[in-house]
Amino acid sequence: MIGNPLYTLRDVPGKGKGLVTIEKIFKGIRILSEKPIIIIPGNEISSERLQISIY
């Protein structure tokens, strides 16, 4: 994330730990961004076969 973070990790009473906003987050703002673990081209495998191989 570039710039100041929009959230922080805090204790939430009765719930444990959680990410809590530290400033207003407007609709459309990206909060988290991660690289994919795997990439499978759409024409390489059917969705049924992909589901079988994952589960």
mmCIF file of the N, C-alpha and C atoms, coordinates in Angstrom:
data_MODEL
# 
_entry.id   MODEL 
# 
loop_
_atom_site.group_PDB 
_atom_site.id 
_atom_site.type_symbol 
_atom_site.label_atom_id 
_atom_site.label_alt_id 
_atom_site.label_comp_id 
_atom_site.label_asym_id 
_atom_site.label_entity_id 
_atom_site.label_seq_id 
_atom_site.pdbx_PDB_ins_code 
_atom_site.Cartn_x 
_atom_site.Cartn_y 
_atom_site.Cartn_z 
_atom_site.occupancy 
_atom_site.B_iso_or_equiv 
_atom_site.pdbx_formal_charge 
_atom_site.auth_seq_id 
_atom_site.auth_comp_id 
_atom_site.auth_asym_id 
_atom_site.auth_atom_id 
_atom_site.pdbx_PDB_model_num 
ATOM 1   N N  . MET A 1 1  ? 0.844   -1.172  0.000   1.00 0.00 ? 1  MET A N  1 
ATOM 2   C CA . MET A 1 1  ? 0.000   0.000   0.000   1.00 0.00 ? 1  MET A CA 1 
ATOM 3   C C  . MET A 1 1  ? 0.891   1.237   0.000   1.00 0.00 ? 1  MET A C  1 
ATOM 4   N N  . ILE A 1 2  ? 0.514   2.214   -0.767  1.00 0.00 ? 2  ILE A N  1 
ATOM 5   C CA . ILE A 1 2  ? 1.260   3.464   -0.836  1.00 0.00 ? 2  ILE A CA 1 
ATOM 6   C C  . ILE A 1 2  ? 0.607   4.472   0.100   1.00 0.00 ? 2  ILE A C  1 
ATOM 7   N N  . GLY A 1 3  ? 1.419   5.273   0.779   1.00 0.00 ? 3  GLY A N  1 
ATOM 8   C CA . GLY A 1 3  ? 0.880   6.289   1.669   1.00 0.00 ? 3  GLY A CA 1 
ATOM 9   C C  . GLY A 1 3  ? 0.553   5.743   3.041   1.00 0.00 ? 3  GLY A C  1 
ATOM 10  N N  . ASN A 1 4  ? -0.284  6.463   3.752   1.00 0.00 ? 4  ASN A N  1 
ATOM 11  C CA . ASN A 1 4  ? -0.666  6.066   5.108   1.00 0.00 ? 4  ASN A CA 1 
ATOM 12  C C  . ASN A 1 4  ? -1.679  4.930   5.067   1.00 0.00 ? 4  ASN A C  1 
ATOM 13  N N  . PRO A 1 5  ? -1.566  3.973   5.991   1.00 0.00 ? 5  PRO A N  1 
ATOM 14  C CA . PRO A 1 5  ? -2.549  2.882   6.026   1.00 0.00 ? 5  PRO A CA 1 
ATOM 15  C C  . PRO A 1 5  ? -3.930  3.403   6.418   1.00 0.00 ? 5  PRO A C  1 
ATOM 16  N N  . LEU A 1 6  ? -4.964  2.724   5.938   1.00 0.00 ? 6  LEU A N  1 
ATOM 17  C CA . LEU A 1 6  ? -6.342  3.115   6.236   1.00 0.00 ? 6  LEU A CA 1 
ATOM 18  C C  . LEU A 1 6  ? -6.892  2.391   7.451   1.00 0.00 ? 6  LEU A C  1 
ATOM 19  N N  . TYR A 1 7  ? -6.131  1.424   7.961   1.00 0.00 ? 7  TYR A N  1 
ATOM 20  C CA . TYR A 1 7  ? -6.622  0.599   9.064   1.00 0.00 ? 7  TYR A CA 1 
ATOM 21  C C  . TYR A 1 7  ? -5.466  0.210   9.972   1.00 0.00 ? 7  TYR A C  1 
ATOM 22  N N  . THR A 1 8  ? -5.826  -0.303  11.155  1.00 0.00 ? 8  THR A N  1 
ATOM 23  C CA . THR A 1 8  ? -4.830  -0.769  12.114  1.00 0.00 ? 8  THR A CA 1 
ATOM 24  C C  . THR A 1 8  ? -5.369  -2.007  12.826  1.00 0.00 ? 8  THR A C  1 
ATOM 25  N N  . LEU A 1 9  ? -4.491  -2.812  13.372  1.00 0.00 ? 9  LEU A N  1 
ATOM 26  C CA . LEU A 1 9  ? -4.886  -3.998  14.131  1.00 0.00 ? 9  LEU A CA 1 
ATOM 27  C C  . LEU A 1 9  ? -5.109  -3.586  15.577  1.00 0.00 ? 9  LEU A C  1 
ATOM 28  N N  . ARG A 1 10 ? -6.307  -3.867  16.099  1.00 0.00 ? 10 ARG A N  1 
ATOM 29  C CA . ARG A 1 10 ? -6.643  -3.488  17.479  1.00 0.00 ? 10 ARG A CA 1 
ATOM 30  C C  . ARG A 1 10 ? -7.421  -4.607  18.155  1.00 0.00 ? 10 ARG A C  1 
ATOM 31  N N  . ASP A 1 11 ? -7.440  -4.543  19.488  1.00 0.00 ? 11 ASP A N  1 
ATOM 32  C CA . ASP A 1 11 ? -8.311  -5.431  20.259  1.00 0.00 ? 11 ASP A CA 1 
ATOM 33  C C  . ASP A 1 11 ? -9.737  -4.915  20.135  1.00 0.00 ? 11 ASP A C  1 
ATOM 34  N N  . VAL A 1 12 ? -10.667 -5.810  19.822  1.00 0.00 ? 12 VAL A N  1 
ATOM 35  C CA . VAL A 1 12 ? -12.080 -5.459  19.735  1.00 0.00 ? 12 VAL A CA 1 
ATOM 36  C C  . VAL A 1 12 ? -12.762 -6.131  20.917  1.00 0.00 ? 12 VAL A C  1 
ATOM 37  N N  . PRO A 1 13 ? -13.325 -5.347  21.843  1.00 0.00 ? 13 PRO A N  1 
ATOM 38  C CA . PRO A 1 13 ? -13.916 -5.916  23.054  1.00 0.00 ? 13 PRO A CA 1 
ATOM 39  C C  . PRO A 1 13 ? -14.918 -7.036  22.748  1.00 0.00 ? 13 PRO A C  1 
ATOM 40  N N  . GLY A 1 14 ? -14.700 -8.184  23.374  1.00 0.00 ? 14 GLY A N  1 
ATOM 41  C CA . GLY A 1 14 ? -15.582 -9.325  23.205  1.00 0.00 ? 14 GLY A CA 1 
ATOM 42  C C  . GLY A 1 14 ? -15.405 -10.088 21.902  1.00 0.00 ? 14 GLY A C  1 
ATOM 43  N N  . LYS A 1 15 ? -14.474 -9.644  21.039  1.00 0.00 ? 15 LYS A N  1 
ATOM 44  C CA . LYS A 1 15 ? -14.311 -10.278 19.725  1.00 0.00 ? 15 LYS A CA 1 
ATOM 45  C C  . LYS A 1 15 ? -12.889 -10.745 19.451  1.00 0.00 ? 15 LYS A C  1 
ATOM 46  N N  . GLY A 1 16 ? -11.912 -10.245 20.179  1.00 0.00 ? 16 GLY A N  1 
ATOM 47  C CA . GLY A 1 16 ? -10.512 -10.572 19.885  1.00 0.00 ? 16 GLY A CA 1 
ATOM 48  C C  . GLY A 1 16 ? -9.854  -9.435  19.122  1.00 0.00 ? 16 GLY A C  1 
ATOM 49  N N  . LYS A 1 17 ? -9.002  -9.780  18.170  1.00 0.00 ? 17 LYS A N  1 
ATOM 50  C CA . LYS A 1 17 ? -8.310  -8.762  17.381  1.00 0.00 ? 17 LYS A CA 1 
ATOM 51  C C  . LYS A 1 17 ? -9.026  -8.564  16.057  1.00 0.00 ? 17 LYS A C  1 
ATOM 52  N N  . GLY A 1 18 ? -8.902  -7.361  15.510  1.00 0.00 ? 18 GLY A N  1 
ATOM 53  C CA . GLY A 1 18 ? -9.523  -7.077  14.217  1.00 0.00 ? 18 GLY A CA 1 
ATOM 54  C C  . GLY A 1 18 ? -8.890  -5.877  13.556  1.00 0.00 ? 18 GLY A C  1 
ATOM 55  N N  . LEU A 1 19 ? -9.103  -5.751  12.254  1.00 0.00 ? 19 LEU A N  1 
ATOM 56  C CA . LEU A 1 19 ? -8.654  -4.573  11.527  1.00 0.00 ? 19 LEU A CA 1 
ATOM 57  C C  . LEU A 1 19 ? -9.729  -3.510  11.665  1.00 0.00 ? 19 LEU A C  1 
ATOM 58  N N  . VAL A 1 20 ? -9.329  -2.335  12.127  1.00 0.00 ? 20 VAL A N  1 
ATOM 59  C CA . VAL A 1 20 ? -10.251 -1.238  12.386  1.00 0.00 ? 20 VAL A CA 1 
ATOM 60  C C  . VAL A 1 20 ? -9.780  -0.029  11.587  1.00 0.00 ? 20 VAL A C  1 
ATOM 61  N N  . THR A 1 21 ? -10.722 0.654   10.928  1.00 0.00 ? 21 THR A N  1 
ATOM 62  C CA . THR A 1 21 ? -10.344 1.823   10.138  1.00 0.00 ? 21 THR A CA 1 
ATOM 63  C C  . THR A 1 21 ? -9.834  2.938   11.034  1.00 0.00 ? 21 THR A C  1 
ATOM 64  N N  . ILE A 1 22 ? -8.862  3.686   10.518  1.00 0.00 ? 22 ILE A N  1 
ATOM 65  C CA . ILE A 1 22 ? -8.357  4.840   11.261  1.00 0.00 ? 22 ILE A CA 1 
ATOM 66  C C  . ILE A 1 22 ? -8.704  6.135   10.539  1.00 0.00 ? 22 ILE A C  1 
ATOM 67  N N  . GLU A 1 23 ? -9.322  6.006   9.362   1.00 0.00 ? 23 GLU A N  1 
ATOM 68  C CA . GLU A 1 23 ? -9.878  7.158   8.666   1.00 0.00 ? 23 GLU A CA 1 
ATOM 69  C C  . GLU A 1 23 ? -10.986 6.650   7.754   1.00 0.00 ? 23 GLU A C  1 
ATOM 70  N N  . LYS A 1 24 ? -11.825 7.561   7.281   1.00 0.00 ? 24 LYS A N  1 
ATOM 71  C CA . LYS A 1 24 ? -12.958 7.166   6.442   1.00 0.00 ? 24 LYS A CA 1 
ATOM 72  C C  . LYS A 1 24 ? -12.451 6.502   5.165   1.00 0.00 ? 24 LYS A C  1 
ATOM 73  N N  . ILE A 1 25 ? -13.064 5.372   4.826   1.00 0.00 ? 25 ILE A N  1 
ATOM 74  C CA . ILE A 1 25 ? -12.722 4.663   3.599   1.00 0.00 ? 25 ILE A CA 1 
ATOM 75  C C  . ILE A 1 25 ? -13.897 4.835   2.636   1.00 0.00 ? 25 ILE A C  1 
ATOM 76  N N  . PHE A 1 26 ? -13.638 5.497   1.533   1.00 0.00 ? 26 PHE A N  1 
ATOM 77  C CA . PHE A 1 26 ? -14.684 5.791   0.569   1.00 0.00 ? 26 PHE A CA 1 
ATOM 78  C C  . PHE A 1 26 ? -14.897 4.618   -0.387  1.00 0.00 ? 26 PHE A C  1 
ATOM 79  N N  . LYS A 1 27 ? -16.105 4.499   -0.911  1.00 0.00 ? 27 LYS A N  1 
ATOM 80  C CA . LYS A 1 27 ? -16.451 3.448   -1.863  1.00 0.00 ? 27 LYS A CA 1 
ATOM 81  C C  . LYS A 1 27 ? -15.465 3.470   -3.034  1.00 0.00 ? 27 LYS A C  1 
ATOM 82  N N  . GLY A 1 28 ? -14.973 2.290   -3.387  1.00 0.00 ? 28 GLY A N  1 
ATOM 83  C CA . GLY A 1 28 ? -14.059 2.174   -4.516  1.00 0.00 ? 28 GLY A CA 1 
ATOM 84  C C  . GLY A 1 28 ? -12.588 2.219   -4.150  1.00 0.00 ? 28 GLY A C  1 
ATOM 85  N N  . ILE A 1 29 ? -12.272 2.522   -2.882  1.00 0.00 ? 29 ILE A N  1 
ATOM 86  C CA . ILE A 1 29 ? -10.878 2.568   -2.437  1.00 0.00 ? 29 ILE A CA 1 
ATOM 87  C C  . ILE A 1 29 ? -10.371 1.142   -2.229  1.00 0.00 ? 29 ILE A C  1 
ATOM 88  N N  . ARG A 1 30 ? -9.207  0.831   -2.783  1.00 0.00 ? 30 ARG A N  1 
ATOM 89  C CA . ARG A 1 30 ? -8.610  -0.494  -2.586  1.00 0.00 ? 30 ARG A CA 1 
ATOM 90  C C  . ARG A 1 30 ? -8.049  -0.560  -1.174  1.00 0.00 ? 30 ARG A C  1 
ATOM 91  N N  . ILE A 1 31 ? -8.463  -1.583  -0.420  1.00 0.00 ? 31 ILE A N  1 
ATOM 92  C CA . ILE A 1 31 ? -8.038  -1.732  0.969   1.00 0.00 ? 31 ILE A CA 1 
ATOM 93  C C  . ILE A 1 31 ? -6.874  -2.710  1.071   1.00 0.00 ? 31 ILE A C  1 
ATOM 94  N N  . LEU A 1 32 ? -6.991  -3.845  0.415   1.00 0.00 ? 32 LEU A N  1 
ATOM 95  C CA . LEU A 1 32 ? -5.937  -4.865  0.411   1.00 0.00 ? 32 LEU A CA 1 
ATOM 96  C C  . LEU A 1 32 ? -5.612  -5.227  -1.031  1.00 0.00 ? 32 LEU A C  1 
ATOM 97  N N  . SER A 1 33 ? -4.363  -5.561  -1.277  1.00 0.00 ? 33 SER A N  1 
ATOM 98  C CA . SER A 1 33 ? -3.952  -6.001  -2.606  1.00 0.00 ? 33 SER A CA 1 
ATOM 99  C C  . SER A 1 33 ? -2.849  -7.037  -2.449  1.00 0.00 ? 33 SER A C  1 
ATOM 100 N N  . GLU A 1 34 ? -3.081  -8.218  -2.994  1.00 0.00 ? 34 GLU A N  1 
ATOM 101 C CA . GLU A 1 34 ? -2.100  -9.300  -2.904  1.00 0.00 ? 34 GLU A CA 1 
ATOM 102 C C  . GLU A 1 34 ? -1.900  -9.925  -4.276  1.00 0.00 ? 34 GLU A C  1 
ATOM 103 N N  . LYS A 1 35 ? -0.716  -10.475 -4.497  1.00 0.00 ? 35 LYS A N  1 
ATOM 104 C CA . LYS A 1 35 ? -0.453  -11.197 -5.732  1.00 0.00 ? 35 LYS A CA 1 
ATOM 105 C C  . LYS A 1 35 ? -1.163  -12.546 -5.664  1.00 0.00 ? 35 LYS A C  1 
ATOM 106 N N  . PRO A 1 36 ? -1.651  -13.070 -6.812  1.00 0.00 ? 36 PRO A N  1 
ATOM 107 C CA . PRO A 1 36 ? -2.300  -14.382 -6.805  1.00 0.00 ? 36 PRO A CA 1 
ATOM 108 C C  . PRO A 1 36 ? -1.319  -15.496 -6.451  1.00 0.00 ? 36 PRO A C  1 
ATOM 109 N N  . ILE A 1 37 ? -1.825  -16.541 -5.823  1.00 0.00 ? 37 ILE A N  1 
ATOM 110 C CA . ILE A 1 37 ? -0.997  -17.696 -5.477  1.00 0.00 ? 37 ILE A CA 1 
ATOM 111 C C  . ILE A 1 37 ? -0.703  -18.523 -6.724  1.00 0.00 ? 37 ILE A C  1 
ATOM 112 N N  . ILE A 1 38 ? -1.742  -18.741 -7.550  1.00 0.00 ? 38 ILE A N  1 
ATOM 113 C CA . ILE A 1 38 ? -1.562  -19.452 -8.816  1.00 0.00 ? 38 ILE A CA 1 
ATOM 114 C C  . ILE A 1 38 ? -2.330  -18.715 -9.903  1.00 0.00 ? 38 ILE A C  1 
ATOM 115 N N  . ILE A 1 39 ? -1.892  -18.870 -11.136 1.00 0.00 ? 39 ILE A N  1 
ATOM 116 C CA . ILE A 1 39 ? -2.598  -18.304 -12.284 1.00 0.00 ? 39 ILE A CA 1 
ATOM 117 C C  . ILE A 1 39 ? -2.809  -19.436 -13.281 1.00 0.00 ? 39 ILE A C  1 
ATOM 118 N N  . ILE A 1 40 ? -4.063  -19.646 -13.688 1.00 0.00 ? 40 ILE A N  1 
ATOM 119 C CA . ILE A 1 40 ? -4.382  -20.690 -14.651 1.00 0.00 ? 40 ILE A CA 1 
ATOM 120 C C  . ILE A 1 40 ? -5.063  -20.025 -15.844 1.00 0.00 ? 40 ILE A C  1 
ATOM 121 N N  . PRO A 1 41 ? -4.450  -20.079 -17.024 1.00 0.00 ? 41 PRO A N  1 
ATOM 122 C CA . PRO A 1 41 ? -5.082  -19.496 -18.208 1.00 0.00 ? 41 PRO A CA 1 
ATOM 123 C C  . PRO A 1 41 ? -6.453  -20.124 -18.443 1.00 0.00 ? 41 PRO A C  1 
ATOM 124 N N  . GLY A 1 42 ? -7.423  -19.319 -18.818 1.00 0.00 ? 42 GLY A N  1 
ATOM 125 C CA . GLY A 1 42 ? -8.801  -19.774 -18.984 1.00 0.00 ? 42 GLY A CA 1 
ATOM 126 C C  . GLY A 1 42 ? -8.988  -20.888 -19.992 1.00 0.00 ? 42 GLY A C  1 
ATOM 127 N N  . ASN A 1 43 ? -8.133  -20.970 -21.000 1.00 0.00 ? 43 ASN A N  1 
ATOM 128 C CA . ASN A 1 43 ? -8.314  -21.989 -22.033 1.00 0.00 ? 43 ASN A CA 1 
ATOM 129 C C  . ASN A 1 43 ? -7.523  -23.265 -21.749 1.00 0.00 ? 43 ASN A C  1 
ATOM 130 N N  . GLU A 1 44 ? -6.853  -23.352 -20.624 1.00 0.00 ? 44 GLU A N  1 
ATOM 131 C CA . GLU A 1 44 ? -6.012  -24.505 -20.300 1.00 0.00 ? 44 GLU A CA 1 
ATOM 132 C C  . GLU A 1 44 ? -6.776  -25.659 -19.656 1.00 0.00 ? 44 GLU A C  1 
ATOM 133 N N  . ILE A 1 45 ? -7.852  -25.358 -18.921 1.00 0.00 ? 45 ILE A N  1 
ATOM 134 C CA . ILE A 1 45 ? -8.543  -26.398 -18.157 1.00 0.00 ? 45 ILE A CA 1 
ATOM 135 C C  . ILE A 1 45 ? -10.001 -25.982 -17.969 1.00 0.00 ? 45 ILE A C  1 
ATOM 136 N N  . SER A 1 46 ? -10.906 -26.964 -17.957 1.00 0.00 ? 46 SER A N  1 
ATOM 137 C CA . SER A 1 46 ? -12.318 -26.650 -17.740 1.00 0.00 ? 46 SER A CA 1 
ATOM 138 C C  . SER A 1 46 ? -12.541 -26.308 -16.271 1.00 0.00 ? 46 SER A C  1 
ATOM 139 N N  . SER A 1 47 ? -13.590 -25.548 -15.994 1.00 0.00 ? 47 SER A N  1 
ATOM 140 C CA . SER A 1 47 ? -13.865 -25.166 -14.604 1.00 0.00 ? 47 SER A CA 1 
ATOM 141 C C  . SER A 1 47 ? -14.182 -26.393 -13.747 1.00 0.00 ? 47 SER A C  1 
ATOM 142 N N  . GLU A 1 48 ? -14.850 -27.403 -14.332 1.00 0.00 ? 48 GLU A N  1 
ATOM 143 C CA . GLU A 1 48 ? -15.150 -28.625 -13.572 1.00 0.00 ? 48 GLU A CA 1 
ATOM 144 C C  . GLU A 1 48 ? -13.863 -29.350 -13.188 1.00 0.00 ? 48 GLU A C  1 
ATOM 145 N N  . ARG A 1 49 ? -12.956 -29.489 -14.131 1.00 0.00 ? 49 ARG A N  1 
ATOM 146 C CA . ARG A 1 49 ? -11.694 -30.183 -13.852 1.00 0.00 ? 49 ARG A CA 1 
ATOM 147 C C  . ARG A 1 49 ? -10.852 -29.398 -12.843 1.00 0.00 ? 49 ARG A C  1 
ATOM 148 N N  . LEU A 1 50 ? -10.888 -28.079 -12.931 1.00 0.00 ? 50 LEU A N  1 
ATOM 149 C CA . LEU A 1 50 ? -10.163 -27.239 -11.979 1.00 0.00 ? 50 LEU A CA 1 
ATOM 150 C C  . LEU A 1 50 ? -10.700 -27.449 -10.568 1.00 0.00 ? 50 LEU A C  1 
ATOM 151 N N  . GLN A 1 51 ? -12.027 -27.453 -10.410 1.00 0.00 ? 51 GLN A N  1 
ATOM 152 C CA . GLN A 1 51 ? -12.625 -27.671 -9.091  1.00 0.00 ? 51 GLN A CA 1 
ATOM 153 C C  . GLN A 1 51 ? -12.237 -29.029 -8.523  1.00 0.00 ? 51 GLN A C  1 
ATOM 154 N N  . ILE A 1 52 ? -12.245 -30.055 -9.358  1.00 0.00 ? 52 ILE A N  1 
ATOM 155 C CA . ILE A 1 52 ? -11.869 -31.399 -8.900  1.00 0.00 ? 52 ILE A CA 1 
ATOM 156 C C  . ILE A 1 52 ? -10.423 -31.412 -8.428  1.00 0.00 ? 52 ILE A C  1 
ATOM 157 N N  . SER A 1 53 ? -9.540  -30.755 -9.159  1.00 0.00 ? 53 SER A N  1 
ATOM 158 C CA . SER A 1 53 ? -8.120  -30.771 -8.787  1.00 0.00 ? 53 SER A CA 1 
ATOM 159 C C  . SER A 1 53 ? -7.839  -29.954 -7.530  1.00 0.00 ? 53 SER A C  1 
ATOM 160 N N  . ILE A 1 54 ? -8.660  -28.963 -7.244  1.00 0.00 ? 54 ILE A N  1 
ATOM 161 C CA . ILE A 1 54 ? -8.466  -28.139 -6.041  1.00 0.00 ? 54 ILE A CA 1 
ATOM 162 C C  . ILE A 1 54 ? -9.004  -28.857 -4.809  1.00 0.00 ? 54 ILE A C  1 
ATOM 163 N N  . TYR A 1 55 ? -10.179 -29.456 -4.925  1.00 0.00 ? 55 TYR A N  1 
ATOM 164 C CA . TYR A 1 55 ? -10.809 -30.096 -3.781  1.00 0.00 ? 55 TYR A CA 1 
ATOM 165 C C  . TYR A 1 55 ? -10.438 -31.535 -3.751  1.00 0.00 ? 55 TYR A C  1 
# 
